[in-house]
Amino acid sequence: MKAMTLQKWILSISLFFLSLAFGLFISSQTLASSMEERYMKKRQHMIQLIEQDVHQTSQYLDTEALDTKVLKAIATVPRHKFVTPDTIEQAYHNNPLPIGYGQTISQPYIVAIMTDLLKLTANDTVLEIGTGSGYQAAVLSELVHRVYSIEIIAPLGEQAELRFRELGYTNITTKIGDGYYGWQEQAPFDAIIVTAAASHIPHALIEQLKPGGKMIIPVGGNFTTQQLLLITKQPDGQLQTQQILPVRFVPLTGEH
């Protein structure tokens, strides 16, 4: 009888802990689902803010609405995964945020319009200069076949690569290097996006852009007005340059 009583007691304790573990699992799943729903709502609100800014700057952009595919990509990418822990509550505000090393994650509105201006297609291969936290590359990856991204600050590039792996972005390839010189081994590119301000348009990037391709790049000094330029490479190699609007980016760094 004593042995049977002990067995029942052990079984009862085992069932108790199994029930507790299952309850904790369900609670954690419910919490995760609740948090994701919260972030989805924040992303939708951020999209509304972007649309308002687009409407207000339509005279510069020559449009009052962005491509729905671009907005869907931005609504999909979890921006809170690309910011620092101390700014996570601001992740879906429509403004840039510091990510360390004197760098920033760009304002969502700027990410949206730069992406939209490239007129990307699903088969495109894009070069990004300035990986940063990886947010812009993640948005691009939702729209194109392949993204190549270069970051000159090694810790940022390494953190971004790890982040891409953890979040399942398999069509982004990164490297640590000076983006001023592009990525010759993977050229030519259908589009190039530069997320730091250059004093001029780097010749190497022009060379690595396909005929018919587009490049979006902020040009200007750190203490002067920068202009966001859209460069289109004509079939004969000539460049068509369109000035979009004044912007403010961190400077493109390197030995050039």
Beta strands, then each sheet from edge to edge (+ up, - down):
strand 1: 97-100
strand 2: 103-105
strand 3: 125-129
strand 4: 146-151
strand 5: 172-176
strand 6: 189-194
strand 7: 209-219
strand 8: 226-233
strand 9: 239-247
sheet 1: 1+ 2-
sheet 2: 5+ 4+ 3+ 6+ 7+ 8- 9+
end
